[in-house]
Amino acid sequence: MHEFPVQVYYEDTDMAGIVYHANYLKFIERARSDWVRSLGIDQNVLREREGIVFVVRRIEADYLASAHFEEQLLVRTSVKSVSGVRLMLHQEVVRDGKPIFAADVTVVTITTEGHPARLPDQIRRRVH
């Protein structure tokens, strides 16, 4: 499981000081990018050398509780499954060890021209 800390800034909140709903998607995106980097996968090299990029195909999200200005959060990312064409992840945003947001995220790879592409073998091996 990969963990990524998030500090809630003023810009993340709405007028009530509560994290705006769309910002949870930004938090989990940053965590996914950090997770991929931690696996030794350089997304710029993947794009430039292989012409492949990661894209989100589907997100199913549950908002469980509100986060607020200046809170410390943690995004946990785990792999649910990997196939030749898709990577399914579970991500949670937690505060004090309790989930406040959960999402199941399906990631696929496409070519830089927008066509479907298989997940490269070296990526499938690293995420298992």
N, CA, C and O atoms as a printed pandas DataFrame, in Angstrom:
     atom_number atom_name residue_name chain_id  residue_number  x_coord  y_coord  z_coord
0              1         N          MET        A               1    0.858   -1.178    0.000
1              2        CA          MET        A               1    0.000    0.000    0.000
2              3         C          MET        A               1    0.902    1.239    0.000
3              4         O          MET        A               1    1.888    1.314    0.733
4              5         N          HIS        A               2    0.544    2.176   -0.817
5              6        CA          HIS        A               2    1.278    3.439   -0.906
6              7         C          HIS        A               2    0.529    4.501   -0.106
7              8         O          HIS        A               2   -0.699    4.566   -0.142
8              9         N          GLU        A               3    1.276    5.324    0.609
9             10        CA          GLU        A               3    0.663    6.416    1.384
10            11         C          GLU        A               3    1.260    7.750    0.951
11            12         O          GLU        A               3    2.465    7.872    0.730
12            13         N          PHE        A               4    0.387    8.744    0.836
13            14        CA          PHE        A               4    0.773   10.069    0.370
14            15         C          PHE        A               4    0.108   11.121    1.266
15            16         O          PHE        A               4   -1.120   11.194    1.321
16            17         N          PRO        A               5    0.906   11.935    1.967
17            18        CA          PRO        A               5    0.318   12.951    2.849
18            19         C          PRO        A               5   -0.228   14.149    2.067
19            20         O          PRO        A               5    0.321   14.540    1.037
20            21         N          VAL        A               6   -1.313   14.718    2.578
21            22        CA          VAL        A               6   -1.932   15.906    1.982
22            23         C          VAL        A               6   -2.230   16.898    3.091
23            24         O          VAL        A               6   -2.835   16.556    4.107
24            25         N          GLN        A               7   -1.806   18.104    2.885
25            26        CA          GLN        A               7   -2.139   19.226    3.769
26            27         C          GLN        A               7   -3.289   19.989    3.118
27            28         O          GLN        A               7   -3.198   20.341    1.942
28            29         N          VAL        A               8   -4.357   20.251    3.847
29            30        CA          VAL        A               8   -5.477   21.011    3.295
30            31         C          VAL        A               8   -5.160   22.504    3.415
31            32         O          VAL        A               8   -4.975   23.038    4.509
32            33         N          TYR        A               9   -5.106   23.149    2.264
33            34        CA          TYR        A               9   -4.858   24.588    2.209
34            35         C          TYR        A               9   -6.175   25.344    2.010
35            36         O          TYR        A               9   -7.197   24.760    1.649
36            37         N          TYR        A              10   -6.126   26.627    2.249
37            38        CA          TYR        A              10   -7.303   27.485    2.092
38            39         C          TYR        A              10   -7.898   27.336    0.685
39            40         O          TYR        A              10   -9.118   27.287    0.523
40            41         N          GLU        A              11   -7.034   27.265   -0.319
41            42        CA          GLU        A              11   -7.505   27.168   -1.707
42            43         C          GLU        A              11   -8.268   25.871   -1.987
43            44         O          GLU        A              11   -8.992   25.782   -2.979
44            45         N          ASP        A              12   -8.114   24.869   -1.124
45            46        CA          ASP        A              12   -8.810   23.588   -1.287
46            47         C          ASP        A              12  -10.246   23.631   -0.777
47            48         O          ASP        A              12  -11.019   22.703   -1.017
48            49         N          THR        A              13  -10.604   24.702   -0.076
49            50        CA          THR        A              13  -11.888   24.735    0.622
50            51         C          THR        A              13  -12.900   25.662   -0.048
51            52         O          THR        A              13  -12.559   26.501   -0.883
52            53         N          ASP        A              14  -14.146   25.476    0.350
53            54        CA          ASP        A              14  -15.210   26.366   -0.111
54            55         C          ASP        A              14  -15.412   27.478    0.920
55            56         O          ASP        A              14  -14.600   27.632    1.832
56            57         N          MET        A              15  -16.463   28.230    0.783
57            58        CA          MET        A              15  -16.700   29.368    1.677
58            59         C          MET        A              15  -16.904   28.949    3.131
59            60         O          MET        A              15  -16.719   29.756    4.042
60            61         N          ALA        A              16  -17.280   27.702    3.349
61            62        CA          ALA        A              16  -17.509   27.219    4.716
62            63         C          ALA        A              16  -16.248   26.624    5.344
63            64         O          ALA        A              16  -16.275   26.169    6.487
64            65         N          GLY        A              17  -15.130   26.628    4.580
65            66        CA          GLY        A              17  -13.895   26.049    5.103
66            67         C          GLY        A              17  -13.829   24.541    4.968
67            68         O          GLY        A              17  -12.977   23.894    5.576
68            69         N          ILE        A              18  -14.735   23.976    4.165
69            70        CA          ILE        A              18  -14.793   22.530    3.928
70            71         C          ILE        A              18  -14.153   22.239    2.572
71            72         O          ILE        A              18  -14.340   22.994    1.618
72            73         N          VAL        A              19  -13.399   21.147    2.490
73            74        CA          VAL        A              19  -12.761   20.797    1.221
74            75         C          VAL        A              19  -13.833   20.633    0.143
75            76         O          VAL        A              19  -14.793   19.878    0.304
76            77         N          TYR        A              20  -13.643   21.361   -0.959
77            78        CA          TYR        A              20  -14.539   21.302   -2.109
78            79         C          TYR        A              20  -14.470   19.897   -2.709
79            80         O          TYR        A              20  -13.382   19.335   -2.838
80            81         N          HIS        A              21  -15.610   19.329   -3.074
81            82        CA          HIS        A              21  -15.695   17.919   -3.464
82            83         C          HIS        A              21  -14.720   17.520   -4.582
83            84         O          HIS        A              21  -14.143   16.434   -4.529
84            85         N          ALA        A              22  -14.531   18.369   -5.579
85            86        CA          ALA        A              22  -13.659   18.027   -6.705
86            87         C          ALA        A              22  -12.192   17.940   -6.293
87            88         O          ALA        A              22  -11.399   17.297   -6.980
88            89         N          ASN        A              23  -11.824   18.568   -5.197
89            90        CA          ASN        A              23  -10.428   18.544   -4.779
90            91         C          ASN        A              23   -9.986   17.179   -4.265
91            92         O          ASN        A              23   -8.791   16.882   -4.266
92            93         N          TYR        A              24  -10.927   16.344   -3.827
93            94        CA          TYR        A              24  -10.549   14.981   -3.456
94            95         C          TYR        A              24   -9.984   14.240   -4.668
95            96         O          TYR        A              24   -9.070   13.427   -4.533
96            97         N          LEU        A              25  -10.534   14.525   -5.857
97            98        CA          LEU        A              25  -10.020   13.903   -7.078
98            99         C          LEU        A              25   -8.592   14.372   -7.351
99           100         O          LEU        A              25   -7.764   13.598   -7.830
100          101         N          LYS        A              26   -8.306   15.631   -7.048
101          102        CA          LYS        A              26   -6.936   16.134   -7.186
102          103         C          LYS        A              26   -6.009   15.454   -6.189
103          104         O          LYS        A              26   -4.883   15.095   -6.531
104          105         N          PHE        A              27   -6.470   15.279   -4.978
105          106        CA          PHE        A              27   -5.641   14.622   -3.958
106          107         C          PHE        A              27   -5.274   13.203   -4.384
107          108         O          PHE        A              27   -4.117   12.797   -4.278
108          109         N          ILE        A              28   -6.265   12.449   -4.868
109          110        CA          ILE        A              28   -5.971   11.068   -5.234
110          111         C          ILE        A              28   -5.147   11.001   -6.520
111          112         O          ILE        A              28   -4.381   10.055   -6.704
112          113         N          GLU        A              29   -5.288   11.978   -7.406
113          114        CA          GLU        A              29   -4.450   12.038   -8.614
114          115         C          GLU        A              29   -2.991   12.251   -8.230
115          116         O          GLU        A              29   -2.105   11.575   -8.754
116          117         N          ARG        A              30   -2.738   13.179   -7.326
117          118        CA          ARG        A              30   -1.362   13.419   -6.865
118          119         C          ARG        A              30   -0.791   12.147   -6.245
119          120         O          ARG        A              30    0.368   11.805   -6.477
120          121         N          ALA        A              31   -1.596   11.457   -5.467
121          122        CA          ALA        A              31   -1.135   10.224   -4.830
122          123         C          ALA        A              31   -0.816    9.157   -5.873
123          124         O          ALA        A              31    0.178    8.444   -5.738
124          125         N          ARG        A              32   -1.645    9.037   -6.915
125          126        CA          ARG        A              32   -1.359    8.057   -7.980
126          127         C          ARG        A              32   -0.054    8.399   -8.690
127          128         O          ARG        A              32    0.752    7.509   -8.966
128          129         N          SER        A              33    0.161    9.672   -8.987
129          130        CA          SER        A              33    1.406   10.090   -9.638
130          131         C          SER        A              33    2.611    9.758   -8.764
131          132         O          SER        A              33    3.629    9.277   -9.261
132          133         N          ASP        A              34    2.496   10.016   -7.466
133          134        CA          ASP        A              34    3.583    9.718   -6.541
134          135         C          ASP        A              34    3.815    8.209   -6.453
135          136         O          ASP        A              34    4.959    7.758   -6.387
136          137         N          TRP        A              35    2.738    7.435   -6.453
137          138        CA          TRP        A              35    2.837    5.979   -6.408
138          139         C          TRP        A              35    3.568    5.451   -7.640
139          140         O          TRP        A              35    4.471    4.623   -7.519
140          141         N          VAL        A              36    3.181    5.929   -8.827
141          142        CA          VAL        A              36    3.828    5.489  -10.066
142          143         C          VAL        A              36    5.321    5.835  -10.016
143          144         O          VAL        A              36    6.163    5.011  -10.375
144          145         N          ARG        A              37    5.642    7.034   -9.579
145          146        CA          ARG        A              37    7.041    7.457   -9.451
146          147         C          ARG        A              37    7.788    6.551   -8.479
147          148         O          ARG        A              37    8.941    6.196   -8.724
148          149         N          SER        A              38    7.135    6.172   -7.369
149          150        CA          SER        A              38    7.783    5.314   -6.372
150          151         C          SER        A              38    8.076    3.917   -6.919
151          152         O          SER        A              38    8.936    3.212   -6.391
152          153         N          LEU        A              39    7.366    3.514   -7.973
153          154        CA          LEU        A              39    7.607    2.227   -8.623
154          155         C          LEU        A              39    8.765    2.293   -9.609
155          156         O          LEU        A              39    9.139    1.283  -10.205
156          157         N          GLY        A              40    9.332    3.484   -9.780
157          158        CA          GLY        A              40   10.431    3.657  -10.721
158          159         C          GLY        A              40    9.976    3.863  -12.150
159          160         O          GLY        A              40   10.749    3.670  -13.089
160          161         N          ILE        A              41    8.730    4.252  -12.316
161          162        CA          ILE        A              41    8.186    4.489  -13.654
162          163         C          ILE        A              41    8.187    5.991  -13.906
163          164         O          ILE        A              41    7.547    6.753  -13.181
164          165         N          ASP        A              42    8.906    6.407  -14.934
165          166        CA          ASP        A              42    8.957    7.817  -15.322
166          167         C          ASP        A              42    7.918    8.033  -16.412
167          168         O          ASP        A              42    8.091    7.568  -17.539
168          169         N          GLN        A              43    6.847    8.730  -16.085
169          170        CA          GLN        A              43    5.751    8.903  -17.045
170          171         C          GLN        A              43    6.173    9.726  -18.262
171          172         O          GLN        A              43    5.652    9.519  -19.357
172          173         N          ASN        A              44    7.113   10.660  -18.081
173          174        CA          ASN        A              44    7.608   11.427  -19.228
174          175         C          ASN        A              44    8.370   10.530  -20.192
175          176         O          ASN        A              44    8.197   10.642  -21.406
176          177         N          VAL        A              45    9.211    9.639  -19.669
177          178        CA          VAL        A              45    9.953    8.704  -20.511
178          179         C          VAL        A              45    8.993    7.743  -21.204
179          180         O          VAL        A              45    9.162    7.440  -22.385
180          181         N          LEU        A              46    7.990    7.264  -20.478
181          182        CA          LEU        A              46    6.992    6.368  -21.059
182          183         C          LEU        A              46    6.297    7.040  -22.250
183          184         O          LEU        A              46    6.085    6.417  -23.290
184          185         N          ARG        A              47    5.954    8.298  -22.082
185          186        CA          ARG        A              47    5.293    9.037  -23.167
186          187         C          ARG        A              47    6.245    9.274  -24.338
187          188         O          ARG        A              47    5.877    9.066  -25.495
188          189         N          GLU        A              48    7.472    9.711  -24.033
189          190        CA          GLU        A              48    8.410   10.073  -25.100
190          191         C          GLU        A              48    8.962    8.868  -25.853
191          192         O          GLU        A              48    9.099    8.916  -27.075
192          193         N          ARG        A              49    9.282    7.786  -25.139
193          194        CA          ARG        A              49    9.914    6.619  -25.773
194          195         C          ARG        A              49    8.917    5.607  -26.315
195          196         O          ARG        A              49    9.144    4.993  -27.358
196          197         N          GLU        A              50    7.796    5.436  -25.588
197          198        CA          GLU        A              50    6.843    4.401  -25.985
198          199         C          GLU        A              50    5.548    4.972  -26.546
199          200         O          GLU        A              50    4.727    4.239  -27.096
200          201         N          GLY        A              51    5.366    6.290  -26.404
201          202        CA          GLY        A              51    4.148    6.913  -26.909
202          203         C          GLY        A              51    2.909    6.510  -26.144
203          204         O          GLY        A              51    1.812    6.477  -26.702
204          205         N          ILE        A              52    3.079    6.192  -24.830
205          206        CA          ILE        A              52    1.969    5.702  -24.004
206          207         C          ILE        A              52    1.781    6.610  -22.791
207          208         O          ILE        A              52    2.746    7.064  -22.176
208          209         N          VAL        A              53    0.517    6.861  -22.463
209          210        CA          VAL        A              53    0.180    7.651  -21.275
210          211         C          VAL        A              53   -0.922    6.939  -20.494
211          212         O          VAL        A              53   -1.714    6.177  -21.049
212          213         N          PHE        A              54   -0.947    7.211  -19.186
213          214        CA          PHE        A              54   -2.020    6.703  -18.326
214          215         C          PHE        A              54   -3.205    7.655  -18.388
215          216         O          PHE        A              54   -3.026    8.873  -18.417
216          217         N          VAL        A              55   -4.419    7.102  -18.407
217          218        CA          VAL        A              55   -5.631    7.912  -18.308
218          219         C          VAL        A              55   -6.623    7.214  -17.386
219          220         O          VAL        A              55   -6.657    5.987  -17.294
220          221         N          VAL        A              56   -7.416    8.012  -16.717
221          222        CA          VAL        A              56   -8.476    7.467  -15.872
222          223         C          VAL        A              56   -9.659    7.135  -16.763
223          224         O          VAL        A              56  -10.141    7.976  -17.521
224          225         N          ARG        A              57  -10.113    5.905  -16.660
225          226        CA          ARG        A              57  -11.273    5.444  -17.446
226          227         C          ARG        A              57  -12.563    5.572  -16.650
227          228         O          ARG        A              57  -13.625    5.875  -17.194
228          229         N          ARG        A              58  -12.440    5.329  -15.319
229          230        CA          ARG        A              58  -13.642    5.336  -14.488
230          231         C          ARG        A              58  -13.270    5.598  -13.038
231          232         O          ARG        A              58  -12.241    5.131  -12.550
232          233         N          ILE        A              59  -14.116    6.344  -12.367
233          234        CA          ILE        A              59  -13.979    6.551  -10.924
234          235         C          ILE        A              59  -15.346    6.370  -10.290
235          236         O          ILE        A              59  -16.337    6.946  -10.739
236          237         N          GLU        A              60  -15.384    5.565   -9.244
237          238        CA          GLU        A              60  -16.580    5.446   -8.417
238          239         C          GLU        A              60  -16.183    5.937   -7.033
239          240         O          GLU        A              60  -15.322    5.341   -6.385
240          241         N          ALA        A              61  -16.802    7.017   -6.578
241          242        CA          ALA        A              61  -16.353    7.672   -5.350
242          243         C          ALA        A              61  -17.457    7.758   -4.309
243          244         O          ALA        A              61  -18.637    7.898   -4.628
244          245         N          ASP        A              62  -17.034    7.670   -3.050
245          246        CA          ASP        A              62  -17.927    7.841   -1.914
246          247         C          ASP        A              62  -17.343    8.913   -0.999
247          248         O          ASP        A              62  -16.196    8.822   -0.561
248          249         N          TYR        A              63  -18.148    9.917   -0.724
249          250        CA          TYR        A              63  -17.775   10.972    0.217
250          251         C          TYR        A              63  -18.348   10.579    1.575
251          252         O          TYR        A              63  -19.565   10.527    1.753
252          253         N          LEU        A              64  -17.469   10.305    2.521
253          254        CA          LEU        A              64  -17.892    9.740    3.799
254          255         C          LEU        A              64  -17.955   10.764    4.922
255          256         O          LEU        A              64  -18.776   10.642    5.832
256          257         N          ALA        A              65  -17.095   11.771    4.864
257          258        CA          ALA        A              65  -17.062   12.830    5.883
258          259         C          ALA        A              65  -16.325   14.021    5.285
259          260         O          ALA        A              65  -15.640   13.886    4.271
260          261         N          SER        A              66  -16.462   15.169    5.901
261          262        CA          SER        A              66  -15.829   16.390    5.395
262          263         C          SER        A              66  -14.432   16.574    5.975
263          264         O          SER        A              66  -14.159   16.212    7.119
264          265         N          ALA        A              67  -13.557   17.149    5.153
265          266        CA          ALA        A              67  -12.242   17.594    5.619
266          267         C          ALA        A              67  -12.269   19.117    5.641
267          268         O          ALA        A              67  -13.061   19.746    4.940
268          269         N          HIS        A              68  -11.392   19.701    6.456
269          270        CA          HIS        A              68  -11.424   21.142    6.682
270          271         C          HIS        A              68  -10.042   21.769    6.540
271          272         O          HIS        A              68   -9.017   21.089    6.569
272          273         N          PHE        A              69  -10.053   23.072    6.388
273          274        CA          PHE        A              69   -8.849   23.881    6.282
274          275         C          PHE        A              69   -7.847   23.511    7.371
275          276         O          PHE        A              69   -8.191   23.400    8.547
276          277         N          GLU        A              70   -6.594   23.324    6.946
277          278        CA          GLU        A              70   -5.427   23.043    7.781
278          279         C          GLU        A              70   -5.366   21.632    8.358
279          280         O          GLU        A              70   -4.501   21.344    9.185
280          281         N          GLU        A              71   -6.262   20.758    7.939
281          282        CA          GLU        A              71   -6.166   19.375    8.405
282          283         C          GLU        A              71   -5.081   18.636    7.630
283          284         O          GLU        A              71   -4.758   18.969    6.490
284          285         N          GLN        A              72   -4.535   17.624    8.289
285          286        CA          GLN        A              72   -3.562   16.722    7.670
286          287         C          GLN        A              72   -4.308   15.458    7.250
287          288         O          GLN        A              72   -4.964   14.811    8.067
288          289         N          LEU        A              73   -4.198   15.118    5.981
289          290        CA          LEU        A              73   -4.858   13.930    5.450
290          291         C          LEU        A              73   -3.813   12.975    4.899
291          292         O          LEU        A              73   -2.653   13.344    4.713
292          293         N          LEU        A              74   -4.230   11.757    4.642
293          294        CA          LEU        A              74   -3.349   10.760    4.063
294          295         C          LEU        A              74   -4.125   10.028    2.980
295          296         O          LEU        A              74   -5.246    9.574    3.210
296          297         N          VAL        A              75   -3.527    9.915    1.796
297          298        CA          VAL        A              75   -4.150    9.157    0.713
298          299         C          VAL        A              75   -3.469    7.799    0.649
299          300         O          VAL        A              75   -2.250    7.707    0.505
300          301         N          ARG        A              76   -4.272    6.749    0.759
301          302        CA          ARG        A              76   -3.769    5.382    0.658
302          303         C          ARG        A              76   -4.196    4.800   -0.685
303          304         O          ARG        A              76   -5.364    4.868   -1.068
304          305         N          THR        A              77   -3.228    4.230   -1.389
305          306        CA          THR        A              77   -3.487    3.646   -2.704
306          307         C          THR        A              77   -3.091    2.183   -2.681
307          308         O          THR        A              77   -1.982    1.836   -2.275
308          309         N          SER        A              78   -4.002    1.327   -3.118
309          310        CA          SER        A              78   -3.696   -0.104   -3.224
310          311         C          SER        A              78   -4.227   -0.638   -4.550
311          312         O          SER        A              78   -5.185   -0.109   -5.113
312          313         N          VAL        A              79   -3.593   -1.686   -5.029
313          314        CA          VAL        A              79   -3.976   -2.307   -6.297
314          315         C          VAL        A              79   -5.063   -3.341   -6.035
315          316         O          VAL        A              79   -4.902   -4.232   -5.202
316          317         N          LYS        A              80   -6.167   -3.209   -6.756
317          318        CA          LYS        A              80   -7.233   -4.212   -6.676
318          319         C          LYS        A              80   -6.989   -5.322   -7.682
319          320         O          LYS        A              80   -7.118   -6.503   -7.359
320          321         N          SER        A              81   -6.634   -4.938   -8.914
321          322        CA          SER        A              81   -6.355   -5.937   -9.943
322          323         C          SER        A              81   -5.591   -5.280  -11.099
323          324         O          SER        A              81   -5.622   -4.067  -11.302
324          325         N          VAL        A              82   -4.909   -6.150  -11.840
325          326        CA          VAL        A              82   -4.152   -5.714  -13.018
326          327         C          VAL        A              82   -4.436   -6.704  -14.123
327          328         O          VAL        A              82   -4.414   -7.916  -13.906
328          329         N          SER        A              83   -4.707   -6.182  -15.321
329          330        CA          SER        A              83   -4.865   -7.052  -16.488
330          331         C          SER        A              83   -3.968   -6.487  -17.592
331          332         O          SER        A              83   -3.197   -5.554  -17.364
332          333         N          GLY        A              84   -4.076   -7.047  -18.753
333          334        CA          GLY        A              84   -3.273   -6.566  -19.874
334          335         C          GLY        A              84   -3.626   -5.161  -20.319
335          336         O          GLY        A              84   -2.822   -4.481  -20.956
336          337         N          VAL        A              85   -4.839   -4.726  -19.980
337          338        CA          VAL        A              85   -5.282   -3.416  -20.474
338          339         C          VAL        A              85   -5.726   -2.443  -19.394
339          340         O          VAL        A              85   -5.924   -1.260  -19.670
340          341         N          ARG        A              86   -5.885   -2.930  -18.158
341          342        CA          ARG        A              86   -6.371   -2.001  -17.131
342          343         C          ARG        A              86   -5.753   -2.287  -15.783
343          344         O          ARG        A              86   -5.325   -3.396  -15.465
344          345         N          LEU        A              87   -5.734   -1.219  -15.010
345          346        CA          LEU        A              87   -5.235   -1.261  -13.647
346          347         C          LEU        A              87   -6.361   -0.731  -12.774
347          348         O          LEU        A              87   -6.826    0.394  -12.958
348          349         N          MET        A              88   -6.793   -1.549  -11.824
349          350        CA          MET        A              88   -7.867   -1.125  -10.928
350          351         C          MET        A              88   -7.284   -0.867   -9.554
351          352         O          MET        A              88   -6.637   -1.733   -8.965
352          353         N          LEU        A              89   -7.521    0.343   -9.047
353          354        CA          LEU        A              89   -6.969    0.789   -7.773
354          355         C          LEU        A              89   -8.083    1.131   -6.802
355          356         O          LEU        A              89   -9.190    1.498   -7.195
356          357         N          HIS        A              90   -7.762    1.004   -5.526
357          358        CA          HIS        A              90   -8.642    1.518   -4.476
358          359         C          HIS        A              90   -7.859    2.618   -3.777
359          360         O          HIS        A              90   -6.709    2.423   -3.383
360          361         N          GLN        A              91   -8.490    3.772   -3.628
361          362        CA          GLN        A              91   -7.846    4.887   -2.951
362          363         C          GLN        A              91   -8.760    5.415   -1.859
363          364         O          GLN        A              91   -9.970    5.551   -2.040
364          365         N          GLU        A              92   -8.145    5.708   -0.719
365          366        CA          GLU        A              92   -8.877    6.287    0.402
366          367         C          GLU        A              92   -8.142    7.533    0.874
367          368         O          GLU        A              92   -6.913    7.575    0.919
368          369         N          VAL        A              93   -8.917    8.535    1.219
369          370        CA          VAL        A              93   -8.375    9.691    1.926
370          371         C          VAL        A              93   -8.781    9.500    3.383
371          372         O          VAL        A              93   -9.963    9.369    3.699
372          373         N          VAL        A              94   -7.787    9.488    4.263
373          374        CA          VAL        A              94   -8.060    9.237    5.669
374          375         C          VAL        A              94   -7.612   10.421    6.521
375          376         O          VAL        A              94   -6.662   11.134    6.197
376          377         N          ARG        A              95   -8.332   10.596    7.616
377          378        CA          ARG        A              95   -7.989   11.597    8.635
378          379         C          ARG        A              95   -7.973   10.858    9.965
379          380         O          ARG        A              95   -8.949   10.210   10.343
380          381         N          ASP        A              96   -6.869   10.964   10.656
381          382        CA          ASP        A              96   -6.729   10.278   11.946
382          383         C          ASP        A              96   -7.062    8.792   11.839
383          384         O          ASP        A              96   -7.682    8.218   12.734
384          385         N          GLY        A              97   -6.645    8.180   10.738
385          386        CA          GLY        A              97   -6.845    6.752   10.539
386          387         C          GLY        A              97   -8.219    6.330   10.072
387          388         O          GLY        A              97   -8.456    5.141    9.862
388          389         N          LYS        A              98   -9.142    7.282    9.902
389          390        CA          LYS        A              98  -10.511    6.957    9.483
390          391         C          LYS        A              98  -10.773    7.473    8.069
391          392         O          LYS        A              98  -10.483    8.632    7.774
392          393         N          PRO        A              99  -11.319    6.623    7.190
393          394        CA          PRO        A              99  -11.618    7.059    5.817
394          395         C          PRO        A              99  -12.674    8.171    5.796
395          396         O          PRO        A              99  -13.700    8.090    6.472
396          397         N          ILE        A             100  -12.394    9.202    5.005
397          398        CA          ILE        A             100  -13.387   10.257    4.787
398          399         C          ILE        A             100  -13.805   10.332    3.323
399          400         O          ILE        A             100  -14.791   10.986    2.984
400          401         N          PHE        A             101  -13.049    9.656    2.454
401          402        CA          PHE        A             101  -13.342    9.600    1.025
402          403         C          PHE        A             101  -12.759    8.292    0.512
403          404         O          PHE        A             101  -11.650    7.917    0.891
404          405         N          ALA        A             102  -13.501    7.594   -0.349
405          406        CA          ALA        A             102  -13.013    6.346   -0.932
406          407         C          ALA        A             102  -13.373    6.323   -2.404
407          408         O          ALA        A             102  -14.446    6.776   -2.803
408          409         N          ALA        A             103  -12.461    5.787   -3.208
409          410        CA          ALA        A             103  -12.713    5.716   -4.644
410          411         C          ALA        A             103  -12.098    4.452   -5.220
411          412         O          ALA        A             103  -10.998    4.045   -4.846
412          413         N          ASP        A             104  -12.833    3.844   -6.137
413          414        CA          ASP        A             104  -12.284    2.780   -6.967
414          415         C          ASP        A             104  -12.007    3.410   -8.319
415          416         O          ASP        A             104  -12.899    3.978   -8.950
416          417         N          VAL        A             105  -10.758    3.303   -8.754
417          418        CA          VAL        A             105  -10.297    4.008   -9.946
418          419         C          VAL        A             105   -9.791    2.994  -10.959
419          420         O          VAL        A             105   -8.964    2.140  -10.639
420          421         N          THR        A             106  -10.294    3.095  -12.181
421          422        CA          THR        A             106   -9.817    2.263  -13.276
422          423         C          THR        A             106   -8.936    3.125  -14.164
423          424         O          THR        A             106   -9.366    4.152  -14.689
424          425         N          VAL        A             107   -7.681    2.680  -14.322
425          426        CA          VAL        A             107   -6.701    3.390  -15.141
426          427         C          VAL        A             107   -6.342    2.500  -16.326
427          428         O          VAL        A             107   -6.147    1.294  -16.172
428          429         N          VAL        A             108   -6.258    3.101  -17.501
429          430        CA          VAL        A             108   -5.835    2.390  -18.700
430          431         C          VAL        A             108   -4.699    3.176  -19.344
431          432         O          VAL        A             108   -4.409    4.308  -18.956
432          433         N          THR        A             109   -4.072    2.564  -20.321
433          434        CA          THR        A             109   -3.057    3.279  -21.091
434          435         C          THR        A             109   -3.569    3.466  -22.508
435          436         O          THR        A             109   -4.264    2.618  -23.068
436          437         N          ILE        A             110   -3.198    4.612  -23.064
437          438        CA          ILE        A             110   -3.518    4.921  -24.453
438          439         C          ILE        A             110   -2.257    5.460  -25.120
439          440         O          ILE        A             110   -1.308    5.872  -24.453
440          441         N          THR        A             111   -2.272    5.447  -26.442
441          442        CA          THR        A             111   -1.172    6.055  -27.181
442          443         C          THR        A             111   -1.335    7.568  -27.147
443          444         O          THR        A             111   -2.407    8.078  -26.819
444          445         N          THR        A             112   -0.294    8.264  -27.478
445          446        CA          THR        A             112   -0.383    9.733  -27.508
446          447         C          THR        A             112   -1.348   10.210  -28.589
447          448         O          THR        A             112   -1.739   11.377  -28.600
448          449         N          GLU        A             113   -1.733    9.318  -29.494
449          450        CA          GLU        A             113   -2.743    9.656  -30.502
450          451         C          GLU        A             113   -4.152    9.359  -30.006
451          452         O          GLU        A             113   -5.127    9.647  -30.700
452          453         N          GLY        A             114   -4.269    8.778  -28.797
453          454        CA          GLY        A             114   -5.580    8.531  -28.210
454          455         C          GLY        A             114   -6.132    7.138  -28.439
455          456         O          GLY        A             114   -7.303    6.891  -28.149
456          457         N          HIS        A             115   -5.323    6.220  -28.952
457          458        CA          HIS        A             115   -5.782    4.844  -29.194
458          459         C          HIS        A             115   -5.468    3.959  -27.983
459          460         O          HIS        A             115   -4.475    4.183  -27.291
460          461         N          PRO        A             116   -6.310    2.961  -27.728
461          462        CA          PRO        A             116   -6.035    2.051  -26.607
462          463         C          PRO        A             116   -4.682    1.360  -26.779
463          464         O          PRO        A             116   -4.251    1.068  -27.895
464          465         N          ALA        A             117   -4.026    1.106  -25.647
465          466        CA          ALA        A             117   -2.735    0.414  -25.657
466          467         C          ALA        A             117   -2.692   -0.556  -24.480
467          468         O          ALA        A             117   -3.313   -0.315  -23.445
468          469         N          ARG        A             118   -1.962   -1.642  -24.644
469          470        CA          ARG        A             118   -1.783   -2.587  -23.546
470          471         C          ARG        A             118   -0.857   -1.980  -22.507
471          472         O          ARG        A             118    0.041   -1.205  -22.837
472          473         N          LEU        A             119   -1.083   -2.338  -21.245
473          474        CA          LEU        A             119   -0.150   -1.936  -20.195
474          475         C          LEU        A             119    1.178   -2.615  -20.482
475          476         O          LEU        A             119    1.212   -3.831  -20.668
476          477         N          PRO        A             120    2.271   -1.867  -20.522
477          478        CA          PRO        A             120    3.572   -2.496  -20.758
478          479         C          PRO        A             120    3.878   -3.545  -19.682
479          480         O          PRO        A             120    3.529   -3.375  -18.514
480          481         N          ASP        A             121    4.545   -4.641  -20.105
481          482        CA          ASP        A             121    4.871   -5.743  -19.192
482          483         C          ASP        A             121    5.604   -5.268  -17.949
483          484         O          ASP        A             121    5.309   -5.720  -16.843
484          485         N          GLN        A             122    6.578   -4.341  -18.123
485          486        CA          GLN        A             122    7.364   -3.898  -16.963
486          487         C          GLN        A             122    6.481   -3.187  -15.942
487          488         O          GLN        A             122    6.784   -3.216  -14.749
488          489         N          ILE        A             123    5.416   -2.560  -16.375
489          490        CA          ILE        A             123    4.485   -1.895  -15.450
490          491         C          ILE        A             123    3.635   -2.948  -14.744
491          492         O          ILE        A             123    3.459   -2.885  -13.528
492          493         N          ARG        A             124    3.110   -3.910  -15.493
493          494        CA          ARG        A             124    2.291   -4.968  -14.874
494          495         C          ARG        A             124    3.090   -5.727  -13.822
495          496         O          ARG        A             124    2.561   -6.059  -12.761
496          497         N          ARG        A             125    4.361   -6.003  -14.107
497          498        CA          ARG        A             125    5.202   -6.715  -13.135
498          499         C          ARG        A             125    5.426   -5.880  -11.880
499          500         O          ARG        A             125    5.441   -6.428  -10.777
500          501         N          ARG        A             126    5.599   -4.585  -12.020
501          502        CA          ARG        A             126    5.906   -3.726  -10.872
502          503         C          ARG        A             126    4.702   -3.484   -9.965
503          504         O          ARG        A             126    4.871   -3.263   -8.766
504          505         N          VAL        A             127    3.506   -3.523  -10.513
505          506        CA          VAL        A             127    2.331   -3.196   -9.707
506          507         C          VAL        A             127    1.701   -4.403   -9.037
507          508         O          VAL        A             127    0.830   -4.237   -8.183
508          509         N          HIS        A             128    2.103   -5.586   -9.388
509          510        CA          HIS        A             128    1.560   -6.789   -8.729
510          511         C          HIS        A             128    1.981   -6.867   -7.305
511          512         O          HIS        A             128    1.615   -7.811   -6.604
